[in-house]
Amino acid sequence: MKEFRIFAHRGASGTQPENTLRSFRKAIELGAEWVELDVHAVEGRLIVFHDNRLDRRTDGTGRVEDRSLAYIRSLDAGEGEKIPLLGEAMDLLAGRAGVNVELKGERTALPAADFLRDAILHSGWDPDRILVSSFDRSELSDFKSRCPDIRIGALFKEIPADLKTVKDDLGCHSIHLGRNQAENSVVATVHGLGMKVYVYTVNRVKDYERMREMGVDGIFTDFPERFWPNKNATNLGYLSKRDS
């Protein structure tokens, strides 16, 4: 039976402060089998945060890369939550859910590769339970050269004309597309190249059903509870019709 993955986007971010331990913990409580999160490198450490600036999601200000790790760790990321280190998030998820680590900040590929390789060697992480993605092809290339055993996914806001080149150059496991870019012909092309198609960000039941009918391999959602259970491709179950 074909697997259909539902990634809890930045955790259960529809109801919890995004990219926080609270959000990841809630996603696990809801039954999430995969969690997506974003990372930046600051002073050689990987922090879990989406934006390039701190202003939207914290009580701090400024560009992430311009601030010290101590300052960033002192901030409130929502409801008293701190910006976690990737290690803290991985410790929480270990044995409970797979993780999609999106390389968000500049020059995150190599520290992420070193960290995740160590997680596999010394912390018992199964490489099949880790997926690394980015909009930046050079970052993906750097990551893959350092850590070839971990699967990578290329993120796109627009469908590139050179999908075969992307596959050949990067050895991608998956292509990640916005829901408005996902079409039957694109899905068929990607599948024909031997890659998976994961679609972001799907929060409405009607969009979810359209993706299932289209044959994509999974979705990213802020509300994972709306689409459980998802054990197999024939099960279109969800708990409510909110925002349908």
N, C-alpha and C positions, 0 to 999 in steps of 0.2 A: 504494500500500500504506500502510495506517495506521501512523504512527510510534508506537512505544511507548518512552517515556523511562524510563531507570533512573538515578536520581540517587544518587550516592555520598554518603550522609548524614553530614555533618561529615567528609567524606573516607572513607577506608577505616577507619572508626572501630571496626569490630568487632575489628580486629587491631592498630590503631595508636592513639596518643594523639589523641583527637578534636580537630578544628579546628586542626590544626598543619600546617606545611608538609610534615612527614614523612607525615602522613595523606593530604594531597592528592597528594603525589608518588606514593605507593603506589597510590592510586586510578587515577592516570593510567597507571602501569605495568600495572595490571590491565585497562586498556582503557576506563576510564570516559569517557563522552562528556559527562556532566554531573556537576558537583559542587555539593553544597549546603553552605553555611556560614552562621554567625550573626555579627552585628556589634553592637557597642556603641560609643557615642561618648564618648571621654575626652579632655578638653583639646583639643577640636576635631579629634581624629584618630579614625579608625575602626579598632577592634581586632576581631580575629576570636575570639569567645568566646561560649559558650552561656549559662551561668548568670548570675544576678544577683549571686551571691557567688563568691569565688575559692576557697573552701575545698575543694570536691569535686574539682576538676581540677588544682589547683596546690599548691605548698608554701607559698602565701600565705594570708591571711585577709582577711575583710571584704567589703563591697559593692564591686562594680566601680566604680560612680560616685563612691565615697568615696575612692578611691585615686588616686595620681598616675600619669601615664603611665610615668614612670621606674620606679616601684615595680612596676607591672604587667609591664613589659618585662624586669624582673630575675628574674621567677619561672620556676620549672621547671614546664612544663605536661605533663610526662611524658617519660621517657626522654631527658632533657636538652633537650627542645624548648622554645622560647620561644613566648609568645602572639604570633602574627603580626599585623602591620598588614594591613588589607585590601589596600593597594597591593602588599605582598609576595606575598600569595596570588594576586592578579590577575596579577601578573607571571609567576608560576609557571604559571598556567592558560592564559595567552594563547596562542591558536593551537592549544591542546591539548584543551580541554574548555569547554563552556558552564558558566555559574555561576548558581546560585540563591542570592541574598543575602537572608537573613531578617533583617528589622529586629527586633532583640531588645531592645535597651536603649531607655530613654526618649529622645525627641527625636533619633532617628537618621535620620529621613526626609530632612530637608533637607541635612545633610552627605553622606548617601549619594547623594542625587540629584545634588549638585554633583560629587562624586567620579566617579560613573558617567558623567555627561554628559561630563566631561573625558576619561574613558577612551575614550569613543566618538570624541570630536573629535580627540584628540591621541595616543592609544595604539593606534588601529586596531581597537578592539573593535566587533564587529558587534552592534547592539542586539538582534538576534534570538537572540543567544547569551547574553543576560542576562535573568533573571527575578527580580523582587523580590517578597518575600512578607512577611506579618505577620499576627499575630492581632489587631492593633490597626487598626481601620478608619480612625481619624483619621490614623494614621501613613501608611497607604496613600494616603489622599486628599491629604495634604500632599506625598507623594512624586510622585504623578501630576500634581499641579498644577505642580510644578517641572520634571518630566522626563516629558512625555507620550509620548515615543517608546519608552520601555521598558515592557515588559509587566509586569503585576502579578498576584499570586495571593493570594487571601484564605484564611487558615488558620482552621480551626474545630475545636473539641473536641466540639461538638454541632451538629447540623444546624440552621441558622436557618430560621424560617418564611418569611423575606423574601428568598429567593435572587434573585428578580427585582429587588428593590430594590438588593441588593448589586451586581448586574450593571449596573443603570442608573446608580447613584450613582458607582460606582468605575470602571466600564469594565473589569472584571476579564478577564484572559485565562484564568484557571484558579481552581478551588476545590480546596483541599487538605484532605483528610479523614483522620481516624484509620481504621485498617483495620476497626475494629469498627463504624464509622459508615457504611462503604461498603455500599450495598445496590443492587439492580437499579433500584428505583424512583428512588432519589436520583441515580444515574448518568444515568438517562434524563431526569430533570428538568434536570440541569445541562447535558447535551448539548443538550437542547431549547432552552436559553437561549443556546446558542452558546459555551459555555465548556468547557474541558478539566477532567478529574478526575484529580488526582494523590493518591496514598494513602501515608500514613506509618504506622508504620515497619514495613516488610515484610522479615522475615529468614528466614521458614520457606518451604520450597518449596510446601507445601500452600496457604499463604496467597497466594503468588505466582500459583499456578495458578488460585485462586479469583478473584483480581483480573483475570487475563487473560480468564477465562470471562465475567466481569461486564462487560467492555468498557471498563475504566478506561484512561486514556491514559498512565499511568506510575506508578512507585512510588519511594519513598525507602527505601534499605536500608543497613544498616551493613556488609553483606557483599556488595559488588557482584560479586565473583568467583563467587558461587553462581548467578548468573543470566545470565552471558554465554554465548553471544553473544545479542544482542537486536536484530538489524538489521531485523527486520520482524515484523508481528503474527502470522505463522503459525509463527514459530520459538519454540518453548518450551524451548530448550536451556538447560542449566545444567551446572555442572561436578561437582556432588556432591549427595547427598541428605542432607547434614548437617542435623540439626534438622528433618527432614521430618515 
